[in-house]
Amino acid sequence: MASIIIIAVVFVLDVLAFVLAIGAERRRSYVTYVNVDTYGRAYCVYSSDASTAYGVSALLLLLAGQAVAMVATRCFCCGRALSPGRWRAWSGICFVVCCITFVIAELCLLAGSVRNAYHTKYIPRPSDSPPSCAMLRKGVFAAGAAFTFLTALFTELHYLFHARSRAAADVPPPIVGGIGMTRM
């Protein structure tokens, strides 16, 4: 039987990670204008840097949710054997898919946080043209949020199928008459 506590903890952590990833996409830095300092050098002025903190928080919450699920299922490879059948097969498929989506979500959130935190300060230019200011592309955190949602979905399914297969392994096979002996 699947534990409601494990399901709830993983669900809450993954939903918080999803919400923070959406918030990071909404609050990513924008260049407001190019300013000139007292020495005549042009530099970029950025808006709030809140999306970096949102992205890192989403990354850590998703990691915590995945860790709780993997400890509960013993990473699908450790612990006692599961009963063969469709539940073990579906659990294995969901395990592989949730690992792939987890890695992609973590990479999107990490790359978005790092790129958003990088700000160009002084760009020495001999010309009078304004400097090119580095900005995060639109949609990096949104892709992280989408893969966070998929990770949450497949992690929950993996846990449910794993619990179902583990429960099926606990049932002893039926005894069907023992050893059949005939007269000669």
C-alpha positions in Angstrom: 0.0 0.0 0.0 1.3 3.4 -0.9 2.0 5.8 1.9 -0.2 8.9 1.8 2.4 10.8 3.7 5.1 10.1 1.1 2.7 11.0 -1.7 1.7 14.3 0.0 5.3 15.3 0.8 6.5 14.7 -2.7 3.4 16.4 -4.2 3.8 19.5 -2.0 7.6 19.8 -2.7 7.0 19.4 -6.5 4.1 21.9 -6.6 6.2 24.5 -4.7 9.1 23.9 -7.1 6.7 24.4 -10.1 5.2 27.6 -8.7 8.7 29.0 -8.0 9.8 28.1 -11.5 6.8 30.0 -12.9 7.6 32.9 -10.6 11.2 32.9 -11.8 10.0 33.1 -15.4 7.8 36.1 -14.5 10.5 37.9 -12.5 13.5 37.4 -14.7 15.8 40.4 -15.1 15.3 43.0 -17.8 17.6 45.8 -18.9 15.9 49.0 -18.0 18.3 51.4 -19.7 21.9 51.9 -20.5 23.6 54.5 -18.2 26.9 56.4 -18.4 29.1 56.7 -15.3 31.3 59.7 -14.3 34.1 58.4 -16.6 31.9 58.3 -19.6 31.7 54.5 -19.7 28.4 52.9 -20.7 27.0 50.1 -18.5 23.8 48.2 -18.2 21.2 48.7 -15.4 19.2 45.6 -14.6 15.8 45.2 -12.9 15.3 42.9 -9.9 17.3 39.8 -9.5 14.6 37.8 -7.7 14.3 35.1 -10.4 17.7 33.8 -9.5 16.6 33.1 -6.0 13.3 31.6 -7.3 15.1 29.4 -9.7 17.6 28.1 -7.1 14.7 27.5 -4.6 12.8 25.6 -7.3 15.9 23.5 -8.0 16.4 22.6 -4.4 12.7 21.8 -3.8 12.6 19.6 -6.8 15.8 17.9 -5.7 14.3 17.3 -2.2 11.1 15.9 -3.7 13.0 13.5 -5.9 15.2 12.5 -2.9 12.2 11.6 -0.8 10.6 9.5 -3.6 13.9 7.7 -4.3 14.5 6.9 -0.7 11.0 5.6 -0.3 11.3 3.4 -3.4 15.0 2.6 -2.7 15.9 3.9 -6.2 14.0 1.0 -7.8 17.2 -1.2 -7.7 17.9 -1.7 -4.0 15.8 -3.5 -1.5 13.8 -6.7 -2.0 12.6 -7.8 -5.4 9.3 -6.7 -6.8 6.8 -9.2 -8.2 7.1 -9.5 -11.9 4.1 -8.2 -13.9 2.6 -5.0 -15.3 3.1 -3.0 -12.1 6.8 -3.5 -12.0 7.0 -2.8 -15.7 5.1 0.5 -15.4 7.2 1.4 -12.3 10.4 0.9 -14.3 9.1 2.9 -17.3 8.0 5.8 -15.0 11.3 5.6 -13.1 13.4 6.1 -16.3 11.1 8.9 -17.6 11.1 10.7 -14.2 14.9 10.5 -14.0 15.2 12.0 -17.5 12.7 14.8 -16.9 14.3 15.5 -13.5 17.7 16.0 -15.1 16.3 18.2 -17.8 14.3 20.3 -15.3 17.4 20.7 -13.0 19.5 21.8 -15.9 17.0 24.3 -17.1 16.6 25.8 -13.6 20.3 25.8 -13.0 21.2 27.3 -16.4 18.4 29.9 -16.0 19.5 30.9 -12.5 23.2 31.2 -13.5 22.5 33.1 -16.7 20.1 35.4 -14.9 22.6 36.1 -12.2 25.2 37.1 -14.8 25.1 40.8 -15.5 27.4 42.8 -17.7 28.7 45.8 -15.7 31.3 47.8 -17.6 31.9 47.3 -21.3 34.7 49.4 -22.6 33.8 50.5 -26.1 35.6 52.9 -28.2 32.4 53.7 -30.2 29.4 55.7 -29.0 27.0 52.8 -29.5 25.4 51.4 -26.3 26.7 48.1 -25.0 25.0 44.9 -25.6 23.5 43.8 -22.3 23.3 40.1 -21.6 19.8 38.9 -20.7 18.2 35.5 -20.1 16.1 34.3 -23.0 12.4 34.1 -22.5 11.2 30.6 -21.7 14.2 29.0 -19.9 12.5 28.9 -16.6 9.2 28.0 -18.3 10.8 25.0 -19.8 12.2 24.2 -16.3 8.6 24.5 -14.9 7.2 22.2 -17.6 9.8 19.6 -16.9 9.2 20.0 -13.2 5.5 19.3 -13.7 6.4 16.2 -15.8 8.9 15.1 -13.1 6.2 15.4 -10.4 3.8 13.4 -12.5 6.1 10.5 -13.3 7.6 10.5 -9.8 4.2 10.1 -8.2 3.3 7.4 -10.8 6.6 5.6 -10.2 5.9 5.5 -6.4 2.3 4.3 -6.8 3.3 1.5 -9.3 6.3 0.6 -7.1 4.0 0.3 -4.0 1.5 -1.8 -6.0 4.2 -4.1 -7.2 5.7 -4.4 -3.7 2.3 -5.3 -2.3 1.8 -7.9 -4.9 5.2 -9.5 -4.0 4.0 -9.8 -0.3 1.2 -12.2 -1.3 2.3 -15.9 -1.2 1.6 -18.0 -4.2 -1.4 -20.3 -3.8 -0.8 -23.9 -3.0 -2.3 -26.0 -5.6 -2.3 -29.5 -4.3 1.4 -30.1 -3.5 3.3 -32.8 -5.3 1.2 -35.0 -7.5 1.9 -38.7 -7.1 0.2 -41.6 -9.0 0.1 -45.3 -8.5 2.2 -47.5 -10.6 
